[in-house]
Each structure stands twice: as structure tokens, then as C-alpha cells.
């Protein structure tokens, strides 16, 4: 399967440093039926420095509420909060498309300390 070309314009390294991407552990997951597109509400623990943050993630095709708790994920933690229907999303949980274009979460391949920054 080919994907549309969504390449962003070139940036300098200092632009990359402005994006704060951290690892956190999902501590709660529940359906989000009020969302326009199917989504799951997540509570993610990013460790002592950042604490627990909330996220709405459109991951229902490849991930289920029942299996997410305990999963480590990567998220952008320095965007301003965003209102999604009745829910305030505080971080952007990151994913990539699978062969069908459905979101797969980005996660470390083994456990790492919560709050660790991507570099």
C-alpha cells in the first residue's frame, strides 16, 4: 500500500528541539463514544516531573481498551491542551499508519523509565 506524500518542509535542528516528546505508561483507558471519529480516552503517567496527562487517541482499529493499560507510549507533551468534544486532551499520543492506514501506537520495544525524552 502506498501512502499520500505528507512531507513537511525542511526544518533546522533547533525546531526539532522545540518538540517535547516523552514516554509514558497508560494507566487508564476507556471508550470515547462522544468523539466524532472512534477514539479512546487515555490517562498516561509520565513520571514525577510531568505527572498524569490525558489524551484522546484515534486508535480503535488496532488497539482495545482492555489491552492498553500498562502499555508505554510516546507523546508530544508541550502542545497546549485541546478540547475534543466534552474531553480536554493534554498531550498528543503518537502513532504511525499500518498497511491499511490505521493508527499503530509508537512505543519502546522494552520498558523504559516514565518521562524519558525522545532524542
Z-matrix of the N, CA and C atoms (Angstrom, degrees):
N
C 1 1.443
C 2 1.523 1 108.67
N 3 1.301 2 116.54 1 139.52
C 4 1.462 3 119.50 2 175.87
C 5 1.523 4 108.98 3 -105.20
N 6 1.317 5 115.25 4 152.14
C 7 1.452 6 121.33 5 -178.62
C 8 1.512 7 109.05 6 -112.90
N 9 1.341 8 116.92 7 149.70
C 10 1.456 9 119.07 8 177.26
C 11 1.528 10 110.42 9 -60.03
N 12 1.314 11 116.02 10 150.91
C 13 1.456 12 121.22 11 -179.85
C 14 1.524 13 109.09 12 -79.79
N 15 1.327 14 116.64 13 108.58
C 16 1.459 15 122.25 14 179.80
C 17 1.525 16 110.55 15 -116.46
N 18 1.318 17 116.30 16 33.68
C 19 1.454 18 118.64 17 -178.38
C 20 1.518 19 110.59 18 -63.98
N 21 1.308 20 114.88 19 132.06
C 22 1.457 21 120.93 20 177.08
C 23 1.527 22 108.77 21 -82.33
N 24 1.313 23 117.20 22 159.66
C 25 1.459 24 118.93 23 177.72
C 26 1.534 25 110.36 24 -65.01
N 27 1.328 26 117.28 25 156.24
C 28 1.467 27 120.14 26 178.94
C 29 1.532 28 111.73 27 -58.01
N 30 1.320 29 115.09 28 146.59
C 31 1.460 30 121.57 29 175.78
C 32 1.520 31 108.79 30 -127.70
N 33 1.311 32 115.70 31 168.13
C 34 1.458 33 120.56 32 174.63
C 35 1.526 34 108.25 33 -97.46
N 36 1.322 35 117.11 34 162.30
C 37 1.459 36 121.38 35 -175.96
C 38 1.527 37 111.98 36 -56.97
N 39 1.317 38 117.76 37 -36.20
C 40 1.468 39 120.63 38 179.01
C 41 1.531 40 111.89 39 -60.92
N 42 1.341 41 117.85 40 -31.17
C 43 1.462 42 120.47 41 175.40
C 44 1.522 43 110.59 42 -65.08
N 45 1.319 44 117.25 43 -42.70
C 46 1.465 45 121.78 44 178.13
C 47 1.528 46 110.34 45 -60.13
N 48 1.321 47 116.95 46 -40.30
C 49 1.462 48 120.62 47 -178.17
C 50 1.521 49 113.02 48 -64.83
N 51 1.325 50 117.96 49 -18.29
C 52 1.465 51 121.64 50 178.60
C 53 1.525 52 112.02 51 -75.11
N 54 1.323 53 117.65 52 -19.43
C 55 1.466 54 121.45 53 -178.74
C 56 1.528 55 108.55 54 -91.17
N 57 1.334 56 116.10 55 116.87
C 58 1.463 57 121.61 56 -177.67
C 59 1.528 58 108.69 57 -96.64
N 60 1.329 59 116.46 58 101.41
C 61 1.459 60 122.75 59 -179.67
C 62 1.518 61 108.05 60 -107.02
N 63 1.331 62 115.68 61 122.99
C 64 1.473 63 121.51 62 -176.13
C 65 1.522 64 110.67 63 -126.81
N 66 1.322 65 114.89 64 159.85
C 67 1.457 66 121.66 65 174.70
C 68 1.524 67 108.48 66 -96.05
N 69 1.321 68 114.95 67 138.79
C 70 1.460 69 121.22 68 176.45
C 71 1.515 70 109.47 69 -142.58
N 72 1.333 71 115.06 70 165.44
C 73 1.457 72 121.52 71 -179.81
C 74 1.523 73 109.21 72 -111.16
N 75 1.316 74 116.47 73 127.43
C 76 1.463 75 120.87 74 178.19
C 77 1.524 76 108.42 75 -67.94
N 78 1.346 77 115.97 76 122.79
C 79 1.470 78 120.58 77 -179.98
C 80 1.525 79 111.94 78 -108.25
N 81 1.338 80 116.95 79 -13.32
C 82 1.470 81 120.96 80 176.50
C 83 1.525 82 108.53 81 -156.31
N 84 1.327 83 115.64 82 144.47
C 85 1.458 84 122.08 83 177.67
C 86 1.524 85 107.99 84 -145.28
N 87 1.334 86 115.06 85 135.83
C 88 1.461 87 119.07 86 178.08
C 89 1.524 88 110.14 87 -147.98
N 90 1.320 89 116.64 88 153.53
C 91 1.461 90 119.75 89 178.71
C 92 1.529 91 110.53 90 -59.26
N 93 1.325 92 115.57 91 154.05
C 94 1.461 93 122.03 92 178.19
C 95 1.533 94 107.89 93 -127.67
N 96 1.336 95 116.62 94 73.54
C 97 1.466 96 120.24 95 -174.35
C 98 1.532 97 113.82 96 -66.46
N 99 1.327 98 117.74 97 -20.50
C 100 1.468 99 120.62 98 -179.17
C 101 1.529 100 113.04 99 -77.33
N 102 1.315 101 118.04 100 -13.65
C 103 1.466 102 121.78 101 -178.58
C 104 1.530 103 110.34 102 -67.47
N 105 1.344 104 116.22 103 146.37
C 106 1.473 105 120.78 104 178.47
C 107 1.525 106 111.35 105 -62.92
N 108 1.343 107 116.51 106 -41.94
C 109 1.462 108 121.73 107 175.68
C 110 1.523 109 107.13 108 -109.87
N 111 1.331 110 118.17 109 146.51
C 112 1.469 111 119.84 110 -178.57
C 113 1.532 112 112.00 111 -51.45
N 114 1.318 113 115.84 112 130.14
C 115 1.465 114 120.69 113 -176.09
C 116 1.525 115 110.04 114 -149.35
N 117 1.324 116 113.91 115 168.79
C 118 1.461 117 122.38 116 176.61
C 119 1.519 118 107.67 117 -127.52
N 120 1.352 119 116.05 118 135.98
C 121 1.466 120 121.14 119 174.16
C 122 1.523 121 107.94 120 -84.51
N 123 1.331 122 115.66 121 131.08
C 124 1.463 123 121.31 122 -179.51
C 125 1.518 124 110.82 123 -120.30
N 126 1.317 125 116.16 124 144.61
C 127 1.464 126 123.00 125 164.48
C 128 1.514 127 105.16 126 -113.46
N 129 1.342 128 115.42 127 124.42
C 130 1.458 129 120.83 128 -173.42
C 131 1.523 130 108.88 129 -123.33
N 132 1.332 131 116.56 130 127.84
C 133 1.460 132 122.32 131 179.32
C 134 1.527 133 109.26 132 -93.07
N 135 1.346 134 115.64 133 115.88
C 136 1.457 135 122.09 134 -179.69
C 137 1.528 136 112.72 135 -101.10
N 138 1.325 137 117.62 136 18.25
C 139 1.458 138 120.77 137 176.80
C 140 1.520 139 112.57 138 88.68
N 141 1.333 140 114.59 139 -176.90
C 142 1.461 141 121.56 140 -171.72
C 143 1.528 142 113.73 141 -60.84
N 144 1.314 143 118.06 142 -38.41
C 145 1.470 144 120.51 143 -175.34
C 146 1.528 145 112.72 144 -67.58
N 147 1.332 146 117.57 145 -44.66
C 148 1.464 147 121.95 146 -175.56
C 149 1.519 148 113.96 147 -103.71
N 150 1.321 149 117.80 148 -25.42
C 151 1.456 150 121.25 149 179.83
C 152 1.516 151 113.24 150 74.67
N 153 1.325 152 115.38 151 -155.39
C 154 1.460 153 122.47 152 -176.92
C 155 1.532 154 109.54 153 -93.97
N 156 1.316 155 115.84 154 131.85
C 157 1.470 156 122.67 155 178.80
C 158 1.523 157 108.72 156 -125.80
N 159 1.335 158 114.94 157 157.71
C 160 1.465 159 120.91 158 -179.45
C 161 1.525 160 110.65 159 -107.75
N 162 1.332 161 115.60 160 149.44
C 163 1.454 162 120.80 161 -179.86
C 164 1.525 163 109.60 162 -148.90
N 165 1.318 164 115.84 163 142.72
C 166 1.460 165 121.70 164 169.77
C 167 1.520 166 106.54 165 -102.94
N 168 1.322 167 117.00 166 126.28
C 169 1.461 168 120.38 167 -175.48
C 170 1.528 169 110.42 168 -129.35
N 171 1.328 170 115.70 169 130.49
C 172 1.467 171 121.73 170 178.33
C 173 1.536 172 109.12 171 -86.91
N 174 1.316 173 114.25 172 73.07
C 175 1.465 174 121.29 173 -172.13
C 176 1.529 175 112.73 174 -122.83
N 177 1.331 176 117.25 175 16.32
C 178 1.462 177 121.15 176 -170.72
C 179 1.527 178 114.21 177 -68.23
N 180 1.311 179 118.45 178 -20.43
C 181 1.473 180 120.05 179 -178.56
C 182 1.527 181 112.58 180 -71.87
N 183 1.335 182 116.83 181 -35.47
C 184 1.470 183 120.62 182 -174.68
C 185 1.529 184 114.36 183 -115.75
N 186 1.334 185 116.84 184 -4.97
C 187 1.466 186 120.28 185 -175.90
C 188 1.523 187 108.99 186 -136.91
N 189 1.322 188 116.49 187 142.58
C 190 1.460 189 120.51 188 178.98
C 191 1.528 190 109.87 189 -116.39
N 192 1.309 191 115.39 190 151.33
C 193 1.465 192 122.01 191 179.11
C 194 1.526 193 110.06 192 -52.96
N 195 1.304 194 116.27 193 -40.50
C 196 1.474 195 121.54 194 -174.33
C 197 1.524 196 113.57 195 -66.51
N 198 1.326 197 118.14 196 -24.04
C 199 1.464 198 119.69 197 -174.99
C 200 1.524 199 114.02 198 -106.75
N 201 1.323 200 118.41 199 -2.45
C 202 1.465 201 120.26 200 -172.87
C 203 1.526 202 114.78 201 -82.07
N 204 1.329 203 118.46 202 -32.99
C 205 1.465 204 120.22 203 -177.07
C 206 1.526 205 109.70 204 -59.80
N 207 1.322 206 115.30 205 129.22
C 208 1.460 207 121.77 206 -177.83
C 209 1.518 208 113.41 207 96.34
N 210 1.332 209 117.21 208 -11.37
C 211 1.461 210 121.54 209 179.57
C 212 1.521 211 110.39 210 -77.81
N 213 1.317 212 117.00 211 134.56
C 214 1.458 213 120.73 212 173.92
C 215 1.525 214 109.11 213 -89.85
N 216 1.330 215 115.72 214 139.31
C 217 1.463 216 122.15 215 -178.11
C 218 1.526 217 109.23 216 -136.42
N 219 1.325 218 114.75 217 165.35
C 220 1.459 219 121.52 218 173.36
C 221 1.516 220 108.82 219 -105.62
N 222 1.346 221 115.86 220 143.19
C 223 1.458 222 120.28 221 -179.33
C 224 1.522 223 110.38 222 -149.42
N 225 1.335 224 115.31 223 148.75
C 226 1.462 225 121.29 224 170.77
C 227 1.523 226 105.89 225 -80.62
N 228 1.340 227 116.12 226 122.22
C 229 1.465 228 120.01 227 -174.21
C 230 1.529 229 113.65 228 -107.21
N 231 1.335 230 118.18 229 0.13
C 232 1.462 231 117.79 230 -177.22
C 233 1.528 232 114.13 231 -115.59
N 234 1.341 233 117.63 232 21.37
C 235 1.464 234 120.56 233 167.43
C 236 1.526 235 107.49 234 -80.92
N 237 1.331 236 118.03 235 153.67
C 238 1.468 237 118.01 236 172.73
C 239 1.527 238 109.80 237 -67.61
N 240 1.335 239 118.34 238 152.46
C 241 1.468 240 120.21 239 177.10
C 242 1.532 241 110.34 240 -56.56
N 243 1.339 242 114.94 241 150.59
C 244 1.467 243 120.38 242 -177.66
C 245 1.525 244 109.27 243 -130.79
N 246 1.318 245 115.20 244 127.92
C 247 1.463 246 120.94 245 178.61
C 248 1.526 247 109.33 246 -77.15
N 249 1.330 248 116.33 247 122.32
C 250 1.466 249 122.03 248 177.45
C 251 1.521 250 106.09 249 -122.28
N 252 1.321 251 115.82 250 97.82
C 253 1.464 252 120.40 251 -173.51
C 254 1.517 253 108.72 252 59.67
N 255 1.332 254 117.51 253 -129.76
C 256 1.461 255 120.09 254 -179.23
C 257 1.536 256 113.68 255 -85.01
N 258 1.324 257 117.40 256 7.95
C 259 1.470 258 122.38 257 -171.73
C 260 1.524 259 110.46 258 -116.88
N 261 1.322 260 116.93 259 136.81
C 262 1.462 261 121.98 260 175.83
C 263 1.520 262 108.70 261 -98.77
N 264 1.328 263 116.11 262 112.83
C 265 1.455 264 122.04 263 179.05
C 266 1.523 265 108.55 264 -91.78
N 267 1.333 266 116.75 265 126.47
C 268 1.464 267 121.75 266 -173.88
C 269 1.525 268 113.78 267 -100.91
N 270 1.325 269 117.49 268 -21.20
C 271 1.462 270 121.41 269 -179.79
C 272 1.528 271 108.73 270 -137.79
N 273 1.331 272 116.09 271 158.01
C 274 1.461 273 121.98 272 177.16
C 275 1.526 274 108.11 273 -103.09
N 276 1.327 275 116.16 274 106.53
C 277 1.461 276 121.37 275 178.03
C 278 1.530 277 107.92 276 -73.93
N 279 1.318 278 116.31 277 133.06
C 280 1.459 279 121.30 278 -171.43
C 281 1.523 280 112.97 279 -96.40
N 282 1.318 281 114.67 280 144.58
C 283 1.450 282 121.79 281 177.86
C 284 1.516 283 110.39 282 -151.53
N 285 1.308 284 115.49 283 171.97
C 286 1.462 285 123.18 284 176.72
C 287 1.523 286 107.53 285 -132.71
N 288 1.357 287 117.34 286 157.02
C 289 1.467 288 119.16 287 -179.75
C 290 1.525 289 111.86 288 -76.45
N 291 1.334 290 114.81 289 141.86
C 292 1.466 291 119.22 290 171.23
C 293 1.531 292 108.40 291 -83.04
N 294 1.320 293 117.95 292 -169.76
C 295 1.462 294 121.43 293 -176.97
C 296 1.525 295 112.87 294 -62.41
N 297 1.341 296 117.78 295 -18.98
C 298 1.463 297 121.82 296 178.80
C 299 1.531 298 112.64 297 -103.68
N 300 1.330 299 116.58 298 5.94
C 301 1.455 300 120.43 299 -179.91
C 302 1.516 301 114.38 300 82.50
N 303 1.326 302 118.06 301 11.23
C 304 1.468 303 122.83 302 179.24
C 305 1.530 304 109.26 303 -92.78
N 306 1.319 305 116.23 304 146.41
C 307 1.468 306 121.10 305 -172.08
C 308 1.527 307 112.79 306 -71.10
N 309 1.337 308 114.17 307 130.39
C 310 1.463 309 123.09 308 169.74
C 311 1.519 310 106.60 309 -114.27
N 312 1.310 311 117.27 310 129.61
C 313 1.462 312 120.76 311 179.76
C 314 1.522 313 111.37 312 -63.81
N 315 1.318 314 115.60 313 145.24
C 316 1.465 315 121.21 314 171.96
C 317 1.518 316 106.84 315 -90.16
N 318 1.317 317 116.31 316 127.96
C 319 1.462 318 119.57 317 -178.23
C 320 1.522 319 110.26 318 -150.38
N 321 1.334 320 115.89 319 154.74
C 322 1.465 321 118.62 320 177.10
C 323 1.527 322 110.10 321 -64.70
N 324 1.335 323 116.40 322 155.06
C 325 1.462 324 118.91 323 -179.22
C 326 1.521 325 113.01 324 -85.77
N 327 1.327 326 117.04 325 -3.94
C 328 1.470 327 121.78 326 170.93
C 329 1.523 328 107.81 327 -152.71
N 330 1.340 329 118.39 328 161.19
C 331 1.469 330 120.60 329 -175.88
C 332 1.529 331 112.39 330 -59.79
N 333 1.344 332 114.37 331 138.39
C 334 1.461 333 122.11 332 176.80
C 335 1.526 334 108.01 333 -134.12
N 336 1.339 335 118.62 334 160.74
C 337 1.466 336 120.08 335 179.85
C 338 1.521 337 112.05 336 -62.80
N 339 1.325 338 115.85 337 136.77
C 340 1.456 339 121.80 338 177.79
C 341 1.518 340 111.63 339 -61.70
N 342 1.317 341 115.57 340 141.66
C 343 1.457 342 121.22 341 179.63
C 344 1.511 343 114.08 342 91.19
N 345 1.333 344 117.72 343 -6.70
C 346 1.450 345 120.57 344 179.63
C 347 1.536 346 110.64 345 -59.22
N 348 1.314 347 115.84 346 138.66
C 349 1.455 348 121.51 347 -176.52
C 350 1.520 349 111.44 348 -94.70
N 351 1.330 350 116.13 349 137.53
C 352 1.458 351 121.39 350 175.68
C 353 1.511 352 109.33 351 -68.53
N 354 1.320 353 116.32 352 133.11
C 355 1.464 354 121.05 353 173.60
C 356 1.501 355 109.86 354 -144.93
